[in-house]
């Protein structure tokens, strides 16, 4: 993935977490149900599908993906 795409994905992930009211670095199992509902709305919007062999909910996998993307460092840092 090109650097500009990584930065865009990071910015989107941070914006999505902010919209859901979730702090970057938070644990999925501590989220309230309204946060999970917003995660699923965002997952539907971006047409996210969990892996076929997933061992957990789509919301948890999407949350983990957003957390990973939000933690990426930019080239300037």
ABEGO torsion letter per residue (X at the ends): XBAAAAAAAAAAAAAAAAAAGBBBGBBAAABBAAAAAAAAAAAAAAGBBBBAABBEBAAAAAAAAAAAAAABBBAAX
